[in-house]
């Protein structure tokens, strides 16, 4: 028989402790995205049910935790209950994850650590709503010496200037490049413009003895490697 007052307890009574315990026991395995997001939100809201906000955020950001973490603040603000403290916590969480992936991707020569490098590039760009062009600059041992955003464009175009790419490579004393950009449409298929600008960068770099190892296009549906497709020339 229930004790007096039990009926007055909210339905989420004890949920936080149970969820934390389940997470610690499993190491996160099998925990759905919305519950991982709840765990992040526990640090912002000391009391109350965070499940509705977690589910609302995921629904507004493409149905995944990754989409929530990568979403621009303007979109997050449109979700009722999502204020500056929540946005800051989400962005700090994403930045911590990116730094871990970047450390894994850059601690060994790029060509012998390709999957880690690809994982990092996908985490950075896969959910970006604006097209972004990045370059990984490598030394003579193919170690990453710099990872820089060169241009940020619109939803379907980023201006790329081969002369500026090569100029920056010379400033960094880079011996090789890996070009990376995203397609916000989700489809990573190279456009004619992508192929042409890659050829221009390769030609400009080659005149100065700088190699272009690959051009990666990142989309939500996967990625395309110019080297694998035979598009580097």
DOFILO-40704 format. One line per 4 residues: number of its first residue (from 0); for each residue x, y, z of N, C-alpha, C, O, CB. Coordinates in steps of 0.2 Angstrom, whole numbers, padded with zeros to 4 digits. Atoms other than C-alpha are relative to their C-alpha. Glycine has a CB too. Example, Ala and Ser with C-alpha at 12.3 -4.5 7.8 and 13.67 -1.06 7.14 Angstrom:
# residues 2
0 = 0004:-0006:0000:0062:-0022:0039:0004:0006:0000:0009:0005:0003:-0005:0000:0006; -0004:-0006:-0001:0068:-0005:0036:-0004:0005:0003:-0001:0011:0004:0002:0002:-0007
This chain:
# residues 233
0 = 0004:-0006:0000:0000:0000:0000:0004:0006:0000:0009:0006:0004:-0005:0000:0006; -0004:-0006:0001:0007:0017:-0005:-0001:0004:0007:-0006:0005:0010:-0002:0004:-0006; 0000:-0005:-0006:0012:0029:0010:-0004:0006:-0002:-0004:0008:-0008:0007:0000:0003; 0003:-0006:0001:0003:0045:0012:0005:0005:-0004:0011:0005:-0001:-0002:0003:0006
4 = -0005:-0005:0003:0011:0058:0000:0003:-0003:-0006:0005:0001:-0010:0005:0003:0005; -0003:0003:0006:0017:0046:-0013:-0003:0002:-0006:0000:0003:-0011:0000:-0008:0000; 0003:-0002:0006:0004:0051:-0025:0001:0007:-0002:0000:0009:-0008:-0008:-0001:0001; -0002:-0007:0001:0010:0069:-0024:0007:0001:-0003:0009:0006:-0006:0000:0004:0006
8 = -0007:-0001:0003:0028:0065:-0030:-0001:0000:-0008:-0005:-0003:-0011:0004:-0007:0002; 0000:-0001:0007:0031:0070:-0048:0002:-0007:-0004:0006:-0011:0000:0004:0006:-0003; -0001:0006:0003:0032:0056:-0061:0008:-0001:-0001:0010:-0007:-0002:-0003:0000:-0007; -0007:0001:0001:0051:0060:-0063:0004:-0001:0006:0010:0000:0006:0002:0006:-0004
12 = -0004:0000:-0006:0055:0058:-0045:0005:-0006:0000:0003:-0012:-0002:-0005:-0001:0006; -0005:0005:0000:0071:0048:-0044:0003:-0001:-0006:0008:-0005:-0007:-0003:-0006:0003; -0003:0001:0007:0074:0049:-0063:0007:0002:0000:0011:-0002:-0004:-0005:0004:-0005; -0007:-0003:0000:0090:0059:-0061:0005:-0005:0002:0010:-0007:-0001:0001:0006:0003
16 = -0004:0005:-0004:0098:0046:-0049:0000:-0006:-0004:0006:-0009:-0005:-0002:-0001:0007; 0001:0007:0004:0092:0031:-0060:0004:0001:-0006:0008:-0003:-0008:-0007:-0002:-0001; -0003:-0001:0006:0098:0039:-0076:0008:0000:0001:0012:-0002:-0003:-0002:0006:-0003; -0007:-0001:-0001:0115:0044:-0069:0003:-0007:0001:0009:-0009:-0001:0002:0004:0006
20 = -0002:0007:-0001:0117:0026:-0062:0001:-0004:-0006:0006:-0008:-0007:-0004:-0003:0006; 0001:0004:0006:0112:0018:-0078:0006:0002:-0005:0009:-0002:-0008:-0006:0001:-0004; -0006:-0002:0005:0125:0029:-0088:0006:-0002:0003:0011:-0005:-0001:0000:0008:0000; -0006:0002:-0003:0139:0025:-0076:0001:-0007:-0001:0007:-0010:-0002:0001:0002:0007
24 = -0001:0007:0000:0136:0007:-0076:0001:-0003:-0008:0005:-0007:-0009:-0007:-0004:0002; -0001:0002:0007:0135:0006:-0095:0005:0003:-0004:0007:0001:-0009:-0007:0001:-0004; -0005:-0004:0004:0148:0019:-0100:-0003:0004:-0005:0000:0006:-0010:0005:-0004:-0002; 0004:-0004:0006:0134:0027:-0111:-0002:-0005:-0005:-0006:-0003:-0009:0005:0005:-0003
28 = 0002:0005:0005:0132:0011:-0121:-0008:-0001:0000:-0010:-0002:0006:0003:-0006:0000; 0008:0001:0000:0113:0010:-0126:-0004:0005:0002:-0010:0005:0002:-0001:-0006:0004; 0004:-0005:-0002:0108:0026:-0119:-0002:0005:-0006:0003:0007:-0010:0005:0005:0005; 0002:-0004:0006:0098:0036:-0132:0002:0007:0001:0004:0010:0006:-0008:0000:0000
32 = -0002:-0007:0000:0102:0053:-0137:-0003:0005:0004:0000:0009:0008:0000:0003:-0007; 0003:-0005:-0004:0089:0062:-0128:0002:-0001:0007:0001:0004:0011:-0008:-0001:-0001; -0002:0001:-0007:0094:0054:-0111:0007:0003:0001:0009:0006:0006:0000:-0007:0002; -0007:-0004:0000:0113:0060:-0115:-0001:0007:0001:0002:0010:0005:0004:-0002:-0006
36 = 0001:-0007:0000:0106:0077:-0118:-0003:0002:0007:-0002:0007:0010:-0005:0002:-0005; 0002:-0001:-0007:0096:0076:-0101:0005:0000:0005:0005:0005:0009:-0005:-0006:0002; -0006:0000:-0005:0112:0072:-0092:0004:0006:0000:0006:0009:0005:0005:-0006:-0001; -0004:-0007:0001:0120:0088:-0099:-0005:0005:0003:-0002:0010:0007:0001:0001:-0008
40 = 0005:-0005:-0003:0104:0098:-0094:0000:0000:0007:-0002:0005:0010:-0007:-0001:-0003; 0000:0001:-0008:0105:0091:-0076:0004:0006:0003:0003:0008:0008:0002:-0007:0002; -0004:-0005:-0003:0119:0103:-0073:-0002:0007:-0001:0000:0012:0003:0007:0000:-0004; 0003:-0007:0001:0109:0118:-0079:-0006:0001:0004:-0007:0006:0008:-0002:0001:-0007
44 = 0007:0000:-0003:0092:0114:-0071:0001:-0005:0006:0001:-0011:0006:-0006:-0002:-0004; -0001:0004:-0006:0095:0108:-0053:-0006:-0004:0002:-0005:-0009:0006:0002:0005:0006; 0006:0004:-0002:0077:0102:-0051:-0005:0000:-0007:-0004:0004:-0011:-0004:0004:0006; 0005:0000:0006:0063:0098:-0063:0001:-0006:-0005:0006:-0009:-0005:-0001:0006:-0003
48 = 0000:0005:0005:0060:0087:-0078:0003:0003:-0006:0000:0007:-0009:-0007:-0003:-0001; -0003:-0003:0006:0072:0090:-0092:-0001:-0004:-0006:0001:-0002:-0012:0008:0000:0001; 0001:0004:0005:0066:0076:-0103:-0004:0004:-0006:-0002:0004:-0012:-0004:-0006:0002; 0004:-0004:0006:0053:0088:-0113:0005:0004:-0004:0004:0005:-0010:-0006:0004:0003
52 = -0005:-0005:0004:0067:0101:-0117:0005:-0004:-0004:0006:-0002:-0009:0004:0004:0005; -0005:0004:0004:0079:0087:-0122:-0003:-0002:-0006:0000:-0002:-0012:0003:-0006:0004; 0003:0003:0006:0067:0079:-0134:-0002:0006:-0005:-0002:0005:-0011:-0007:-0003:0002; 0002:-0006:0004:0061:0097:-0140:0006:0002:-0004:0006:0004:-0010:-0003:0005:0004
56 = -0006:-0002:0003:0079:0101:-0144:0002:-0005:-0006:0004:-0003:-0011:0006:0001:0005; -0001:0005:0006:0082:0085:-0154:-0004:0000:-0005:-0002:0000:-0011:0000:-0007:0003; 0005:-0001:0006:0066:0087:-0164:0002:0006:-0004:0001:0006:-0010:-0007:0000:0003; -0001:-0007:0003:0071:0105:-0168:0007:0000:-0004:0008:0004:-0008:0000:0005:0004
60 = -0007:0000:0003:0089:0100:-0174:0002:-0007:-0003:0007:-0009:-0003:0005:0001:0006; -0001:0006:0005:0087:0085:-0186:0000:-0007:0003:0002:-0012:0000:0007:0001:-0002; 0002:0007:-0003:0083:0071:-0173:0006:-0003:0003:0006:-0009:0004:-0002:-0004:-0005; -0006:0003:-0003:0101:0069:-0166:0003:0004:0005:0002:0010:0005:0005:-0003:-0005
64 = -0004:-0004:-0004:0112:0074:-0152:0005:0004:-0003:0006:0010:-0002:0003:-0005:0005; -0005:-0004:0004:0125:0079:-0164:-0003:0006:-0003:0001:0011:-0004:0003:-0005:-0006; 0003:-0006:0003:0113:0090:-0173:-0001:0006:0005:-0001:0012:0004:-0007:-0002:-0003; 0001:-0005:-0006:0109:0099:-0156:0006:0003:0001:0007:0009:0002:-0003:-0004:0006
68 = -0006:-0003:-0002:0127:0101:-0152:0003:0005:-0005:0006:0010:-0003:0005:-0005:0002; -0002:-0004:0006:0131:0108:-0169:-0004:0006:-0002:-0002:0011:-0006:0002:-0004:-0006; 0005:-0005:0003:0116:0119:-0171:0002:0007:0002:0005:0008:0008:-0007:-0001:0003; -0001:-0007:-0002:0118:0138:-0171:-0004:0003:0005:-0010:0001:0006:-0001:0005:-0006
72 = 0004:-0003:-0005:0113:0148:-0156:-0007:0003:-0002:-0012:0002:0002:0004:0005:0004; 0007:-0003:0002:0099:0157:-0166:-0005:-0006:0000:-0011:-0004:0002:0001:0003:-0007; 0005:0005:0000:0091:0140:-0169:-0002:-0003:0007:-0008:-0004:0008:0002:-0006:-0004; 0001:0003:-0007:0093:0134:-0151:-0005:0005:0004:-0009:0002:0008:0006:-0001:0004
76 = 0004:-0005:-0004:0085:0150:-0144:-0007:0000:-0002:-0012:0002:0002:0002:0007:-0002; 0007:0001:0002:0069:0146:-0154:-0004:-0005:0004:-0010:-0006:0003:-0001:-0001:-0007; 0003:0005:-0004:0066:0131:-0143:-0002:0003:0007:0003:0005:0011:0005:-0006:0001; 0002:-0002:-0007:0056:0136:-0127:0004:-0003:0005:0004:-0010:0005:-0008:-0001:0001
80 = -0004:0003:-0005:0066:0134:-0112:0007:0000:-0001:0011:-0002:0004:-0002:-0007:0002; -0007:0000:0001:0083:0135:-0120:0003:0007:0000:0002:0011:-0005:0001:-0003:-0007; -0003:-0006:-0001:0092:0150:-0114:0007:0000:0000:0010:-0005:-0003:-0002:0003:0007; -0007:-0001:0001:0110:0156:-0113:0004:-0005:0004:0009:-0008:0001:0002:0007:0002
84 = -0004:0005:-0003:0115:0144:-0100:0000:-0007:-0003:0005:-0010:-0003:-0003:-0001:0008; 0000:0006:0004:0109:0129:-0110:0004:0000:-0006:0008:-0004:-0007:-0008:-0001:-0002; -0004:0000:0007:0117:0135:-0126:0007:0000:0002:0011:-0003:-0002:-0002:0007:-0003; -0007:0000:-0002:0133:0138:-0117:0003:-0007:0002:0008:-0009:0000:0002:0005:0006
88 = -0002:0006:-0002:0133:0121:-0109:0001:-0005:-0007:0005:-0009:-0007:-0005:-0003:0004; 0000:0004:0007:0129:0113:-0127:0007:0001:-0004:0010:-0003:-0006:-0006:0001:-0004; -0006:-0002:0004:0143:0123:-0135:0007:-0003:0003:0012:-0004:0000:0000:0007:-0001; -0006:0003:-0004:0156:0118:-0121:0001:-0007:-0001:0006:-0010:-0002:-0001:0002:0007
92 = 0000:0007:0001:0151:0100:-0123:0003:-0002:-0007:0007:-0006:-0008:-0007:-0003:0001; -0003:0001:0007:0154:0101:-0142:0007:0001:-0001:0011:-0003:-0004:-0004:0004:-0005; -0007:-0002:0000:0170:0110:-0140:0005:-0005:0003:0010:-0007:0000:0001:0007:0003; -0004:0005:-0003:0177:0097:-0128:0000:-0006:-0005:0006:-0009:-0005:-0003:-0002:0007
96 = 0000:0006:0004:0172:0083:-0140:0004:0001:-0006:0008:-0003:-0008:-0007:-0002:-0002; -0004:-0002:0006:0180:0092:-0155:0007:0000:0002:0012:-0003:-0002:-0002:0006:-0003; -0007:0000:-0002:0196:0094:-0146:0003:-0007:0001:0009:-0008:0000:0001:0004:0007; -0002:0007:-0001:0197:0076:-0141:0001:-0003:-0007:0006:-0007:-0008:-0005:-0004:0004
100 = 0000:0003:0006:0194:0071:-0159:0006:0003:-0004:0010:0000:-0008:-0006:0001:-0004; -0006:-0003:0003:0207:0084:-0165:0006:-0003:0002:0011:-0004:-0002:0000:0007:0000; -0006:0003:-0002:0220:0077:-0154:0002:-0007:-0002:0007:-0008:-0004:0000:0000:0008; -0001:0006:0003:0217:0060:-0160:0002:0000:-0007:0007:-0004:-0010:-0006:-0004:0000
104 = -0001:-0001:0007:0218:0066:-0178:0007:0003:-0002:0009:0001:-0007:-0005:0004:-0003; -0006:-0004:0002:0234:0076:-0177:0006:-0003:0004:0011:0000:0003:-0001:0007:0002; -0006:0002:-0004:0245:0066:-0165:0004:-0005:-0004:0010:-0006:-0002:-0003:-0004:0006; -0004:0005:0004:0251:0054:-0179:0000:0003:-0007:-0005:0007:-0009:-0002:-0007:0000
108 = 0000:-0002:0007:0255:0057:-0198:-0007:-0001:-0003:-0010:-0007:-0002:0005:-0003:-0004; 0007:0001:0002:0239:0060:-0207:-0002:-0006:-0004:-0007:-0009:-0004:-0002:0007:-0004; 0002:0005:0004:0240:0047:-0220:0000:-0007:0003:-0002:-0012:0000:0006:0000:-0006; 0000:0007:-0003:0243:0033:-0208:-0005:0001:0006:-0006:-0004:0010:0007:-0001:0003
112 = 0005:-0001:-0006:0229:0040:-0196:-0006:0003:-0003:-0010:0007:-0001:0003:0005:0005; 0005:-0003:0005:0216:0043:-0210:-0007:0000:0004:-0011:0005:0003:0000:-0004:-0006; 0007:0000:-0003:0200:0037:-0200:-0001:0005:0005:-0006:0008:0006:-0001:-0007:0002; 0000:-0005:-0006:0204:0048:-0185:-0001:0007:-0003:-0005:0011:-0001:0006:0000:0004
116 = 0001:-0007:0003:0206:0063:-0197:-0007:0001:-0003:-0009:0006:-0002:0006:0000:-0005; 0007:-0001:0003:0190:0059:-0206:-0005:0001:0005:-0010:0005:0004:-0001:-0007:-0004; 0004:-0001:-0005:0181:0057:-0190:-0001:0007:0003:-0006:0010:0004:0001:-0005:0006; -0001:-0007:-0003:0187:0074:-0184:-0004:0005:-0005:-0008:0009:-0004:0007:0002:0001
120 = 0003:-0004:0005:0182:0082:-0201:-0008:0000:0000:-0011:0005:-0001:0003:-0001:-0007; 0007:0001:0001:0165:0075:-0201:-0003:0003:0007:-0009:0006:0006:-0002:-0008:0000; 0003:-0003:-0006:0162:0080:-0183:-0001:0008:0000:-0005:0011:0002:0004:-0002:0006; 0000:-0007:0001:0167:0098:-0187:-0005:0003:-0005:-0009:0008:-0004:0007:0002:-0002
124 = 0004:-0003:0005:0157:0100:-0203:-0006:-0004:-0002:-0011:-0001:-0006:0004:-0001:-0006; 0005:0003:0002:0144:0087:-0205:-0007:0003:0001:-0012:0002:-0003:-0001:-0007:0003; 0006:-0003:-0002:0130:0097:-0197:0000:0008:-0001:-0005:0011:0001:-0002:-0002:0007; 0000:-0007:0002:0135:0114:-0203:-0005:0002:-0005:-0006:-0001:-0010:0007:0002:-0002
128 = 0006:-0002:0005:0121:0124:-0211:0003:0005:-0005:-0001:0006:-0010:-0005:0003:0004; -0003:-0004:0005:0133:0135:-0221:0007:-0003:-0002:0010:-0007:0001:0002:0007:0004; -0006:0004:0003:0147:0129:-0233:0006:0003:0003:0007:0010:0003:-0001:0001:-0008; -0006:-0002:-0003:0164:0130:-0225:0006:-0003:-0004:0005:-0009:-0005:0000:-0001:0007
132 = -0006:0003:0003:0181:0127:-0233:0006:0001:0005:0008:0006:0007:0002:0004:-0007; -0006:0001:-0005:0195:0121:-0222:0006:-0003:-0003:0005:-0006:-0008:-0002:-0004:0006; -0006:0003:0002:0213:0116:-0225:0004:-0002:0006:0005:0001:0011:0004:0005:-0004; -0005:0003:-0004:0224:0104:-0216:0007:0001:-0003:0008:-0001:-0008:-0002:-0007:0002
136 = -0007:-0001:0003:0242:0110:-0218:0005:-0005:0003:0005:-0006:0009:0003:0007:0002; -0004:0005:-0003:0255:0096:-0216:0007:0002:-0002:0009:0005:-0006:-0002:-0007:-0004; -0007:-0001:0001:0274:0096:-0214:0002:-0006:-0004:-0001:-0010:-0007:0004:0000:0007; -0003:0005:0005:0286:0085:-0224:-0001:-0007:0003:0000:-0012:-0001:0007:0001:-0001
140 = 0001:0007:-0003:0282:0070:-0212:-0008:-0001:0000:-0010:-0006:0003:0003:-0001:0007; 0007:0000:0001:0263:0073:-0216:-0003:0000:0007:-0009:-0002:0008:-0002:-0007:-0003; 0003:-0002:-0006:0260:0079:-0198:-0004:0006:-0001:-0001:0011:-0004:0006:0000:0006; 0004:-0006:0000:0246:0091:-0196:0004:0006:0004:0005:0005:0010:-0007:-0001:0002
144 = -0003:-0006:-0004:0254:0108:-0192:-0005:0006:0001:-0004:0010:0005:0006:0003:-0004; 0005:-0005:-0001:0238:0119:-0194:-0006:-0003:-0003:-0006:-0006:-0008:0002:0006:-0003; 0007:0002:0002:0219:0116:-0196:-0003:0007:0000:-0005:0010:0005:-0003:-0005:0004; 0003:-0006:0001:0211:0132:-0203:-0006:0001:-0004:-0006:-0003:-0009:0006:0005:-0002
148 = 0006:-0001:0004:0195:0138:-0209:0002:0006:-0005:0004:0011:-0003:-0006:0002:0004; -0002:-0005:0004:0199:0148:-0225:-0005:0004:-0002:-0005:0010:-0003:0003:-0003:-0006; 0006:-0004:0002:0182:0153:-0231:-0006:-0003:0003:-0007:-0008:0005:0000:0000:-0008; 0007:0002:-0002:0164:0153:-0225:-0005:0003:-0005:-0005:0009:-0005:-0001:0002:0008
152 = 0004:-0003:0005:0151:0155:-0238:-0007:0000:0001:-0010:0003:0007:0001:-0003:-0006; 0008:0001:0000:0132:0152:-0241:-0002:-0007:0001:0002:-0011:0003:-0003:0004:-0006; 0003:0007:-0001:0121:0137:-0240:0003:-0005:-0006:0002:-0011:-0005:-0007:0000:0000; -0002:0004:0006:0128:0131:-0257:0006:0002:-0003:0007:0000:-0009:-0006:-0001:-0004
156 = -0006:-0002:0003:0144:0140:-0261:0005:0004:0005:0003:0007:0010:-0002:0006:-0005; -0006:-0003:-0003:0161:0145:-0254:0005:0003:-0005:0007:-0002:-0008:0003:-0005:0006; -0006:-0002:0004:0173:0156:-0263:0007:-0002:0002:0008:-0001:0008:0000:0008:-0001; -0007:0003:-0001:0190:0148:-0264:0005:0004:-0004:0004:0004:-0011:0000:-0007:0000
160 = -0004:-0004:0004:0205:0158:-0270:0007:-0004:0001:0011:-0004:0006:0001:0007:0003; -0006:0004:0000:0220:0146:-0275:0006:0004:0002:0010:0001:0006:0001:-0003:-0006; -0006:-0004:-0002:0233:0160:-0273:0000:0001:0007:0006:0001:0010:-0001:0007:-0004; -0001:-0001:-0007:0228:0163:-0255:0001:-0006:0004:0005:-0006:0009:-0007:0003:0002
164 = -0001:0006:-0003:0228:0145:-0251:0008:-0002:0000:0011:-0004:0005:-0004:-0006:-0004; -0007:0001:0001:0246:0143:-0258:0004:0005:0004:0009:0003:0007:0002:0001:-0007; -0003:-0005:-0004:0251:0159:-0249:0000:-0002:0007:0006:-0001:0010:-0003:0007:-0001; 0000:0002:-0007:0246:0153:-0233:0004:-0006:0002:0007:-0007:0007:-0008:-0002:0003
168 = -0004:0006:0000:0254:0136:-0236:0008:0002:0001:0011:-0001:0005:-0001:-0005:-0006; -0007:-0002:0000:0271:0145:-0239:0001:0004:0007:0007:0003:0010:0001:0005:-0006; -0001:-0004:-0006:0268:0156:-0223:0002:-0005:0006:0005:-0004:0010:-0006:0004:0002; -0001:0005:-0005:0267:0140:-0213:0005:-0005:-0001:0006:-0010:0002:-0007:-0004:0001
172 = -0005:0005:0002:0281:0131:-0222:-0003:-0007:-0001:0000:-0012:0001:0006:0000:0004; 0004:0007:0001:0268:0117:-0227:0003:-0003:-0006:0005:0000:-0011:-0007:0001:0000; -0003:0004:0005:0274:0103:-0238:-0006:-0003:-0004:-0005:-0006:-0010:0005:-0005:0002; 0006:0003:0003:0256:0096:-0242:-0006:0003:0003:-0006:0006:0009:0001:-0008:0001
176 = 0006:-0002:-0002:0238:0100:-0240:-0005:-0005:0000:-0005:-0010:-0005:-0002:0006:-0004; 0006:0004:0001:0222:0091:-0237:-0006:0005:0000:-0007:0009:0005:-0001:-0005:0006; 0005:-0005:0001:0207:0102:-0243:-0007:-0004:0003:-0008:-0010:0002:-0001:0002:-0007; 0006:0003:-0003:0190:0099:-0234:-0006:0005:0000:-0004:0011:0002:0001:-0002:0008
180 = 0006:-0004:-0001:0173:0107:-0236:-0006:-0004:0000:-0006:-0010:-0001:0000:0005:-0006; 0006:0003:-0001:0155:0103:-0233:-0005:0002:-0005:-0005:0007:-0008:-0003:0001:0007; 0006:-0002:0004:0139:0102:-0243:-0006:0000:0005:-0009:-0006:0007:-0001:-0005:-0005; 0005:0000:-0005:0125:0108:-0231:-0007:-0004:-0003:-0011:-0006:0001:-0002:0007:0001
184 = 0006:0004:0003:0112:0099:-0243:0000:-0007:0003:-0005:-0010:0002:0001:0000:-0008; -0001:0007:-0002:0119:0083:-0236:0003:-0005:-0005:0005:-0010:-0003:-0007:-0003:0002; -0003:0004:0006:0124:0076:-0253:0007:0002:-0001:0008:0007:-0003:-0004:0000:-0006; -0007:-0002:0001:0143:0075:-0254:0003:0000:-0007:0009:0001:-0008:0004:-0004:0005
188 = -0002:0000:0007:0143:0073:-0273:0004:0006:-0002:0001:0011:-0001:-0006:-0002:-0004; -0003:-0006:0002:0156:0085:-0280:-0003:0003:-0006:-0006:0000:-0010:0008:-0002:-0002; 0003:-0004:0005:0150:0099:-0291:0005:0001:-0005:0011:0000:-0004:-0003:0006:0002; -0005:-0002:0005:0158:0105:-0307:0005:0005:0003:0011:0005:0002:-0003:0002:-0006
192 = -0004:-0005:-0003:0164:0120:-0297:0005:-0003:0005:0011:-0001:0005:-0004:0005:0003; -0005:0003:-0004:0172:0109:-0284:0005:-0003:-0003:0011:-0003:-0001:-0004:-0006:0004; -0005:0003:0004:0181:0099:-0297:0005:0005:-0003:0011:0004:-0003:-0003:-0004:-0005; -0004:-0005:0003:0187:0115:-0305:0005:0003:0005:0011:0004:0003:-0004:0005:-0004
196 = -0004:-0004:-0005:0193:0124:-0290:0006:-0005:0003:0011:-0002:0005:-0004:0003:0006; -0005:0005:-0002:0202:0108:-0284:0006:0000:-0005:0012:0000:-0003:-0003:-0007:0001; -0006:0000:0005:0212:0107:-0300:0004:0007:0000:0010:0006:-0001:-0004:0000:-0007; -0003:-0007:0000:0216:0126:-0299:0005:0000:0006:0011:0002:0006:-0005:0006:0001
200 = -0004:0000:-0006:0223:0123:-0281:0006:-0005:-0001:0011:-0003:0001:-0004:-0002:0006; -0005:0005:0001:0232:0108:-0286:0006:0002:-0005:0012:0002:-0004:-0003:-0007:-0003; -0004:-0003:0005:0240:0117:-0301:0005:0005:0004:0011:0005:0003:-0003:0003:-0006; -0004:-0005:-0003:0245:0132:-0290:0005:-0003:0005:0011:0000:0006:-0005:0005:0003
204 = -0004:0003:-0005:0252:0121:-0276:0006:-0004:-0004:0012:-0003:-0001:-0004:-0005:0004; -0005:0004:0003:0262:0110:-0288:0006:0004:-0003:0012:0002:-0003:-0003:-0004:-0006; -0006:-0004:0002:0272:0125:-0295:0005:0002:0005:0010:0004:0004:-0003:0006:-0003; -0004:-0001:-0006:0279:0127:-0278:0002:-0006:0004:0005:-0005:0009:-0003:0005:0005
208 = -0002:0006:-0003:0282:0109:-0274:-0004:-0002:0006:-0002:-0006:0010:0007:0001:0002; 0004:0001:-0006:0267:0108:-0262:-0005:-0005:-0003:-0008:-0004:-0008:-0004:0006:0003; 0004:0005:0002:0257:0092:-0263:-0007:0001:0002:-0008:0004:0008:0002:-0007:0002; 0007:0000:-0002:0238:0091:-0262:-0002:-0008:0001:-0003:-0011:-0004:-0005:0003:-0005
212 = 0001:0007:-0001:0234:0074:-0254:-0007:-0002:-0001:-0008:-0008:-0004:0002:-0002:0007; 0007:0002:0001:0215:0074:-0255:-0004:0007:0001:-0002:0012:0003:-0002:-0005:0005; 0005:-0005:-0002:0200:0085:-0255:-0006:-0004:0002:-0009:-0008:-0002:-0002:0004:-0007; 0006:0003:-0003:0186:0079:-0244:-0006:0004:0000:-0006:0010:0002:0002:-0003:0007
216 = 0006:-0004:-0001:0168:0084:-0246:-0004:-0004:0005:-0005:-0010:0005:-0004:0000:-0007; 0003:0003:-0006:0158:0081:-0230:-0008:0001:-0001:-0009:0007:-0002:0003:0002:0007; 0007:-0001:0000:0139:0078:-0230:-0003:-0004:0005:0000:-0008:0008:-0003:-0001:-0007; 0004:0004:-0005:0126:0071:-0218:-0001:-0007:-0003:-0001:-0011:0001:-0007:0003:0002
220 = 0001:0007:0003:0124:0056:-0230:0007:-0003:-0001:0007:-0009:-0004:-0003:0001:-0007; -0006:0004:0001:0143:0052:-0230:0005:0005:-0002:0005:0011:-0001:-0001:-0005:-0005; -0006:-0004:0002:0159:0059:-0238:0002:-0002:-0007:0001:-0008:-0008:0005:0001:0005; -0003:0002:0006:0168:0059:-0254:0007:0002:0000:0009:0008:0002:-0004:0003:-0007
224 = -0007:-0001:0001:0187:0058:-0257:0002:0001:-0007:0000:-0004:-0011:0004:-0006:0004; -0002:-0001:0007:0193:0066:-0273:0006:-0005:-0002:0006:-0008:-0007:0003:0007:-0001; -0006:0005:0002:0209:0054:-0272:-0003:-0007:-0001:-0001:-0010:-0006:0005:-0001:0006; 0003:0006:0002:0198:0039:-0271:-0004:0000:-0006:-0005:-0005:-0010:-0005:-0002:0006
228 = 0004:-0001:0006:0187:0045:-0285:0004:0002:-0006:0002:0002:-0012:-0005:0005:0000; -0004:-0001:0006:0202:0049:-0296:-0001:0007:-0003:0000:0008:-0009:-0001:-0005:-0005; 0001:-0007:0002:0198:0068:-0296:0005:0005:0001:0004:0011:0000:-0007:0002:0003; -0005:-0004:-0001:0214:0075:-0291:0004:0002:-0006:0008:0007:-0006:0005:-0003:0006
232 = -0003:-0001:0006:0221:0075:-0308:0007:-0003:-0001:0011:-0003:-0006:0001:0008:-0001
